[in-house]
């Protein structure tokens, strides 16, 4: 049913339709509205039976989810930014134990300096933790991906993150089609765990494994991700048949089949990129877009098929691997191994900096003219950067970068709670 809803509320209501039995919650912006919404549904009795557990930290949230899932409960939590980092040890435990936990990550920048706005640094930092990572372009897709995520997680017995851009999606009000309970029940079968702690049949979960078997166990986690490459598009196709709309999958092409230049991105920025591509197409520019829906597992074959005919590829990403540059682009480069084309990495939107149509238009024109450097920082204020670099060269006690730059640009540092 179409309703005007905040993205977070829509996700909360959809997660409730998936009938989780344990929800572990610790608030951190910008995901807090999701677990608040779920707490209201549990308290009112609309979501039952379900135990809503208020915990003392994000590490505790994931620990409770691990315990709940190990006993056979359908478990869910949500987090963002420093919260995701705080539960990092438990993330590896969840995937290593093969527990089908679903978690929403409302993507937000990682400090220091403190920043509560959106980029993809948090989820990207945990890309090798063994969790499947699915990225939503819109709030409708965020809703749809959660239904698919529970089915995917439980089929493979492995945890899944659904990543949605903080504030840009979580706090946006728009018309969203919330499925009916009967639809979700028909699509998502009751949870039958592949492994479960049972006092009547005691087993150990998380036993010590030495060198004689550790590599084999780790490979099996890798094998599940490879299985997901086949299962994700199957589930997306089943979803489209059941719900009447296309959502999810490994990659999504937009005007890319005949494009000489293709832009690769993930998340909500895809909508803005597509608008600019439409405008440039009207001017005769051969350009298209490939959106990555599944970052882990990374769909090497699908990406290669989508990009292999292009003359040049621009990967626009909202995270920075300090000391090397791009993260997504390194994966794209692996997919295109052996194919000779122009490739560029563009770092954009860090800490919530707006990615505007004007900036993208100029960027894409530079790309088409082969004027882009291998690594570009969109809308970087190089005067500010060079002034700070000169300050550090001229004074041993130059002070912290963030505070110096705020003084230079006349801004006031803000404190996030």
C-alpha positions as CSV (number, residue, x, y, z in Angstrom):
1,X,0.0,0.0,0.0
2,X,1.4,3.4,-1.0
3,X,1.9,5.7,2.0
4,X,3.8,8.9,2.7
5,X,6.4,7.8,5.2
6,X,9.9,8.6,6.5
7,X,12.4,6.2,5.2
8,X,13.3,4.9,8.7
9,X,9.7,4.3,9.6
10,X,9.1,2.4,6.3
11,X,12.1,0.2,7.1
12,X,10.9,-0.4,10.7
13,X,7.4,-1.4,9.5
14,X,8.9,-3.7,6.8
15,X,11.3,-5.4,9.2
16,X,8.3,-6.0,11.5
17,X,6.5,-7.7,8.6
18,X,9.4,-10.1,8.5
19,X,8.5,-11.3,12.0
20,X,11.8,-10.9,13.8
21,X,11.8,-12.6,17.2
22,X,14.6,-10.7,18.8
23,X,15.5,-7.0,18.1
24,X,18.6,-5.6,19.8
25,X,18.8,-1.8,19.9
26,X,21.3,0.9,20.7
27,X,20.6,4.4,19.4
28,X,23.0,6.2,17.1
29,X,22.1,8.7,14.4
30,X,20.9,8.4,11.8
31,X,19.5,4.9,12.4
32,X,17.8,5.6,15.7
33,X,14.3,6.2,14.1
34,X,14.4,2.6,12.8
35,X,14.7,0.9,16.2
36,X,12.5,3.5,17.8
37,X,9.8,2.6,15.3
38,X,10.3,-1.1,16.0
39,X,10.1,-0.5,19.8
40,X,6.7,1.1,19.4
41,X,5.5,-1.8,17.3
42,X,6.7,-4.3,19.9
43,X,5.2,-2.3,22.8
44,X,1.8,-1.9,21.1
45,X,1.7,-5.6,20.5
46,X,1.6,-5.2,16.7
47,X,4.9,-7.1,16.5
48,X,4.5,-10.2,18.6
49,X,6.0,-12.5,19.7
50,X,9.2,-10.4,19.7
51,X,11.6,-9.5,22.4
52,X,13.0,-6.0,22.2
53,X,16.3,-5.8,24.0
54,X,17.8,-2.4,25.0
55,X,21.5,-2.9,25.3
56,X,24.3,-0.7,26.6
57,X,26.4,-0.5,23.4
58,X,26.6,-1.5,19.8
59,X,29.0,-4.3,20.7
60,X,26.3,-5.6,23.1
61,X,23.7,-5.3,20.3
62,X,25.6,-7.6,18.0
63,X,26.4,-9.9,20.9
64,X,22.8,-10.3,21.8
65,X,21.9,-10.8,18.1
66,X,24.5,-13.6,18.0
67,X,23.1,-15.3,21.0
68,X,19.6,-15.0,19.8
69,X,20.4,-16.3,16.3
70,X,22.4,-19.2,17.8
71,X,19.3,-20.3,19.7
72,X,17.2,-20.3,16.6
73,X,15.5,-16.9,16.7
74,X,15.2,-14.5,13.8
75,X,17.4,-11.6,14.9
76,X,17.7,-8.0,13.7
77,X,19.6,-4.9,14.7
78,X,20.6,-1.6,13.1
79,X,23.6,0.8,13.5
80,X,25.8,3.4,11.8
81,X,29.3,4.9,11.8
82,X,31.2,4.5,15.0
83,X,28.6,2.1,16.2
84,X,29.4,-0.3,13.4
85,X,33.1,0.0,14.3
86,X,32.4,-0.6,17.9
87,X,30.8,-4.0,17.1
88,X,33.6,-5.0,14.6
89,X,34.8,-7.9,16.7
90,X,31.3,-9.3,17.0
91,X,30.7,-8.8,13.2
92,X,33.4,-11.2,12.5
93,X,32.0,-13.6,15.1
94,X,28.6,-13.5,13.5
95,X,29.8,-14.3,10.0
96,X,32.4,-16.8,11.2
97,X,29.6,-18.7,13.1
98,X,27.4,-18.6,10.0
99,X,24.5,-16.8,11.8
100,X,21.7,-15.3,9.6
101,X,21.4,-11.9,11.3
102,X,20.0,-9.0,9.3
103,X,21.2,-5.5,10.1
104,X,20.5,-2.1,8.7
105,X,23.4,0.2,8.3
106,X,22.4,3.9,7.9
107,X,25.6,4.9,6.3
108,X,27.4,7.8,8.0
109,X,31.0,9.1,8.0
110,X,33.6,7.9,10.5
111,X,35.4,10.4,12.7
112,X,37.7,12.0,13.7
113,X,36.8,14.7,13.1
114,X,33.3,14.0,14.3
115,X,30.8,14.1,11.5
116,X,27.2,12.7,11.5
117,X,26.5,13.1,7.8
118,X,26.4,10.5,5.1
119,X,29.2,8.7,3.2
120,X,30.0,5.1,2.9
121,X,33.1,4.9,5.1
122,X,31.4,2.8,7.8
123,X,30.2,-0.1,5.8
124,X,33.3,-0.1,3.5
125,X,35.5,-0.4,6.5
126,X,33.8,-3.8,7.3
127,X,33.8,-5.0,3.7
128,X,35.9,-8.1,4.5
129,X,34.1,-9.0,7.7
130,X,32.2,-11.8,6.0
131,X,28.8,-10.0,5.8
132,X,26.9,-9.7,2.6
133,X,26.5,-6.0,1.8
134,X,23.5,-4.8,-0.2
135,X,23.1,-1.1,-1.1
136,X,19.8,0.7,-1.6
137,X,19.4,3.5,-4.1
138,X,15.9,4.6,-2.9
139,X,13.7,4.2,0.2
140,X,11.5,1.9,-1.8
141,X,14.5,-0.3,-2.5
142,X,15.6,-0.2,1.1
143,X,12.2,-1.5,2.1
144,X,12.3,-4.3,-0.6
145,X,15.9,-5.3,0.2
146,X,15.1,-6.0,3.9
147,X,12.5,-8.6,2.8
148,X,15.0,-10.1,0.5
149,X,17.8,-9.9,3.0
150,X,16.0,-12.2,5.6
151,X,15.4,-14.8,2.9
152,X,19.0,-14.6,1.6
153,X,20.5,-14.7,5.1
154,X,18.5,-17.7,6.2
155,X,19.0,-19.6,2.9
156,X,22.8,-19.3,3.2
157,X,23.0,-19.1,7.0
158,X,25.2,-16.0,6.8
159,X,24.6,-12.4,8.0
160,X,23.4,-9.6,5.7
161,X,23.8,-5.8,5.9
162,X,21.3,-3.6,4.1
163,X,23.0,-0.3,3.6
164,X,21.0,2.9,3.1
165,X,22.3,6.4,3.0
166,X,22.0,8.2,6.4
167,X,19.7,11.2,6.4
168,X,19.4,11.3,2.6
169,X,17.2,8.2,2.8
170,X,16.6,7.5,6.5
171,X,15.0,10.9,7.1
172,X,13.4,11.6,3.7
173,X,9.6,11.5,3.5
174,X,8.2,10.1,0.3
175,X,5.6,7.7,-1.1
176,X,6.6,4.1,-0.4
177,X,4.8,0.9,-1.1
178,X,4.7,-1.1,2.1
179,X,3.9,-4.7,1.4
180,X,1.0,-6.5,3.1
181,X,1.7,-9.1,5.8
182,X,0.3,-11.9,3.7
183,X,2.7,-11.0,0.8
184,X,5.7,-11.1,3.1
185,X,4.6,-14.3,4.7
186,X,4.3,-15.9,1.3
187,X,7.7,-14.7,0.2
188,X,9.6,-15.3,3.5
189,X,9.2,-18.8,4.9
190,X,9.3,-19.4,8.7
191,X,12.9,-19.4,10.0
192,X,14.4,-23.0,10.1
193,X,17.9,-22.6,11.3
194,X,20.7,-24.7,9.9
195,X,22.4,-24.8,13.3
196,X,20.8,-24.2,16.7
197,X,21.8,-24.5,20.4
198,X,19.5,-27.2,21.9
199,X,19.9,-28.4,25.5
200,X,18.5,-31.8,24.4
201,X,21.2,-32.1,21.7
202,X,24.2,-30.2,23.0
203,X,26.9,-29.0,20.6
204,X,29.6,-26.4,20.6
205,X,29.3,-23.3,18.5
206,X,32.5,-21.2,18.1
207,X,34.9,-24.0,19.1
208,X,38.7,-23.4,19.0
209,X,40.0,-24.2,15.5
210,X,43.8,-24.6,14.9
211,X,46.0,-24.4,11.8
212,X,44.8,-27.9,10.7
213,X,41.3,-26.6,9.8
214,X,41.1,-22.8,10.1
215,X,41.7,-22.2,6.4
216,X,39.0,-24.6,5.4
217,X,36.5,-23.0,7.7
218,X,37.3,-19.6,6.3
219,X,37.0,-20.8,2.8
220,X,33.5,-22.1,3.5
221,X,32.5,-18.5,4.4
222,X,33.9,-17.4,1.1
223,X,32.0,-20.2,-0.6
224,X,28.7,-18.9,0.9
225,X,29.4,-15.5,-0.7
226,X,30.0,-17.2,-4.0
227,X,26.7,-19.0,-3.6
228,X,25.1,-15.6,-2.9
229,X,26.2,-14.4,-6.4
230,X,23.7,-16.9,-7.8
231,X,21.1,-16.5,-5.1
232,X,20.8,-12.7,-5.0
233,X,19.5,-12.4,-8.6
234,X,17.2,-15.4,-8.1
235,X,15.6,-13.8,-5.0
236,X,15.3,-10.5,-6.8
237,X,13.5,-12.2,-9.6
238,X,11.2,-14.0,-7.2
239,X,10.5,-10.7,-5.5
240,X,9.6,-9.0,-8.7
241,X,7.2,-11.8,-9.6
242,X,5.6,-11.7,-6.1
243,X,5.5,-7.9,-5.5
244,X,5.3,-6.6,-9.1
245,X,8.4,-4.3,-9.0
246,X,12.0,-4.8,-9.8
247,X,14.3,-4.3,-6.8
248,X,17.7,-5.6,-5.7
249,X,20.0,-7.8,-7.8
250,X,23.7,-7.6,-8.3
251,X,24.0,-4.6,-10.7
252,X,21.6,-2.3,-12.5
253,X,22.3,-0.7,-15.8
254,X,20.9,2.6,-16.9
255,X,21.4,3.7,-20.5
256,X,24.7,1.8,-20.4
257,X,24.3,-0.8,-23.1
258,X,25.7,1.4,-25.9
259,X,27.5,4.0,-23.8
260,X,31.2,4.9,-24.5
261,X,31.5,6.3,-21.0
262,X,30.0,4.5,-18.0
263,X,29.8,5.9,-14.4
264,X,29.8,3.3,-11.6
265,X,28.4,4.1,-8.2
266,X,26.2,2.8,-5.4
267,X,23.6,4.2,-3.1
268,X,21.3,7.2,-3.4
269,X,23.7,9.2,-5.5
270,X,22.7,7.0,-8.5
271,X,19.4,9.0,-8.9
272,X,21.3,12.3,-9.3
273,X,23.8,10.7,-11.7
274,X,21.0,9.3,-13.8
275,X,19.4,12.7,-14.1
276,X,22.6,14.2,-15.4
277,X,23.1,11.3,-17.8
278,X,19.7,12.0,-19.2
279,X,20.6,15.6,-19.8
280,X,23.9,14.7,-21.4
281,X,22.3,12.1,-23.6
282,X,19.9,14.8,-25.0
283,X,23.1,16.7,-26.0
284,X,24.4,13.6,-27.8
285,X,26.9,12.5,-25.2
286,X,27.3,8.7,-25.1
287,X,27.2,8.0,-21.4
288,X,25.5,5.6,-19.0
289,X,25.4,4.3,-15.5
290,X,26.0,1.0,-13.7
291,X,24.7,0.8,-10.1
292,X,26.2,-1.8,-7.9
293,X,23.5,-3.4,-5.6
294,X,25.7,-6.1,-4.1
295,X,29.1,-4.9,-2.9
296,X,29.8,-8.1,-1.0
297,X,29.9,-10.5,-2.6
298,X,31.3,-8.4,-5.4
299,X,29.8,-9.4,-8.8
300,X,33.0,-9.6,-10.9
301,X,31.3,-11.3,-13.8
302,X,28.3,-9.0,-13.9
303,X,30.4,-5.9,-13.6
304,X,32.7,-7.1,-16.4
305,X,29.7,-7.8,-18.7
306,X,28.2,-4.4,-18.0
307,X,31.4,-2.4,-18.5
308,X,33.5,-4.5,-20.9
309,X,32.4,-2.6,-24.1
310,X,33.0,0.9,-22.7
311,X,35.9,3.2,-23.7
312,X,36.2,4.7,-20.3
313,X,34.8,4.0,-16.8
314,X,34.4,6.5,-14.0
315,X,33.9,5.1,-10.5
316,X,32.3,7.6,-8.2
317,X,32.5,6.5,-4.5
318,X,31.7,8.0,-1.2
319,X,34.6,6.6,0.8
320,X,38.3,7.1,0.8
321,X,41.0,4.4,1.3
322,X,43.6,6.6,2.8
323,X,47.0,6.0,1.2
324,X,45.6,4.4,-2.0
325,X,42.4,6.2,-3.0
326,X,39.4,4.2,-4.2
327,X,37.7,1.1,-2.7
328,X,35.0,0.3,-5.1
329,X,37.3,1.2,-8.0
330,X,39.8,-1.4,-6.9
331,X,37.1,-4.0,-7.1
332,X,36.0,-2.7,-10.5
333,X,39.6,-2.9,-11.7
334,X,39.7,-6.5,-10.7
335,X,36.5,-7.2,-12.7
336,X,38.1,-5.5,-15.8
337,X,41.5,-7.2,-15.6
338,X,42.9,-7.6,-19.1
339,X,40.6,-5.0,-20.7
340,X,42.2,-1.9,-21.9
341,X,40.2,1.3,-21.2
342,X,40.4,4.6,-19.5
343,X,39.6,4.3,-15.8
344,X,39.2,7.1,-13.2
345,X,38.3,7.1,-9.5
346,X,36.3,10.0,-8.1
347,X,36.0,10.5,-4.4
348,X,32.9,12.5,-3.7
349,X,30.4,13.4,-0.9
350,X,32.7,12.7,2.0
351,X,31.1,13.7,5.3
352,X,27.9,14.7,3.6
353,X,29.2,17.2,1.1
354,X,26.5,17.7,-1.5
355,X,27.0,16.0,-4.9
356,X,25.3,18.5,-7.2
357,X,24.2,18.1,-10.8
358,X,26.4,21.0,-11.8
359,X,29.5,19.3,-10.4
360,X,28.6,16.0,-11.9
361,X,28.0,17.6,-15.3
362,X,31.4,19.2,-15.3
363,X,33.0,16.0,-14.0
364,X,31.4,13.8,-16.8
365,X,32.4,16.3,-19.5
366,X,36.0,16.1,-18.3
367,X,35.7,12.3,-18.3
368,X,34.4,12.2,-21.9
369,X,37.2,14.5,-23.0
370,X,39.8,12.3,-21.1
371,X,40.8,15.2,-18.9
372,X,40.2,13.3,-15.6
373,X,43.2,12.3,-13.4
374,X,43.3,8.7,-12.3
375,X,42.2,10.0,-8.8
376,X,40.0,13.0,-8.5
377,X,38.4,14.6,-5.4
378,X,35.1,16.2,-6.5
379,X,34.7,19.8,-5.3
380,X,37.8,19.8,-3.2
381,X,38.9,23.3,-2.0
382,X,42.5,23.0,-2.9
383,X,43.3,26.5,-1.6
384,X,42.3,25.4,1.9
385,X,44.3,22.1,1.6
386,X,47.4,23.8,0.3
387,X,47.3,26.5,3.0
388,X,47.2,23.8,5.7
389,X,50.0,21.8,4.0
390,X,52.1,25.0,4.0
391,X,51.3,25.5,7.7
392,X,52.5,22.1,8.6
393,X,55.7,22.6,6.6
394,X,56.5,26.0,8.2
395,X,55.7,25.1,11.8
396,X,56.4,22.0,13.8
397,X,53.5,22.9,16.2
398,X,51.0,23.7,13.5
399,X,48.1,22.3,15.4
400,X,45.2,20.0,14.4
401,X,44.1,20.1,10.8
402,X,40.3,20.2,11.5
403,X,40.4,23.1,13.8
404,X,42.9,25.0,11.6
405,X,40.7,24.6,8.5
406,X,37.5,25.6,10.4
407,X,39.2,28.8,11.4
408,X,40.4,29.4,7.8
409,X,37.0,29.1,6.3
410,X,35.2,31.0,9.2
411,X,33.2,28.0,10.4
412,X,32.5,27.0,14.0
413,X,33.1,23.5,15.1
414,X,29.9,21.7,16.2
415,X,29.5,19.0,18.7
416,X,27.6,15.8,17.9
417,X,25.8,13.9,20.6
